[in-house]
Amino acid sequence: MQPCNACRELVGKPSSVSPHGDLAASGVSAIGPSGHTTKISSNWNCTVCGSWLYQNTADGTPPGEWVMGEHQRASPGKA
């Protein structure tokens, strides 16, 4: 995977920064028991380069920051 410039530039920015135009919303990640879950990120997939970006909430790691990573279904043990 070679991230495009738009994805690279978003990584590390505050989560309050809007996603770039080629990111497609792909659900959310949450932790906790059913009925008492805490949202930790909004998940995005780039339609240009295929990168997965995560718009972390204050409860994400790192909190309130854009990060790049693997698709969570491809990473056993992740929330």
C-alpha positions, 0 to 999 in steps of 0.5 A, spaced: 500 500 500 502 506 497 498 512 501 496 518 496 498 525 498 492 527 501 492 521 506 499 522 508 497 529 509 491 527 514 495 523 518 497 526 525 492 532 524 486 533 529 480 529 528 476 535 527 479 536 520 474 534 515 476 527 511 479 529 504 474 528 498 476 521 496 475 518 503 469 513 503 465 512 510 466 505 512 463 505 519 465 506 526 469 502 531 467 502 538 469 498 545 465 495 551 459 491 552 453 491 548 449 497 550 454 500 553 459 501 548 464 507 547 465 510 540 473 510 539 473 512 531 470 513 525 473 509 519 474 511 512 477 507 506 481 511 500 478 510 494 484 512 490 490 509 494 486 504 498 489 506 505 484 505 511 484 512 516 481 512 522 478 519 525 479 517 533 475 520 538 477 523 545 477 515 547 481 513 541 489 512 541 491 517 540 486 521 542 483 526 537 487 524 531 487 522 524 491 515 524 492 510 518 492 503 519 490 496 517 483 494 516 480 492 522 477 486 520 484 484 517 487 485 524 485 479 529 484 482 536 483 489 535 476 492 537 
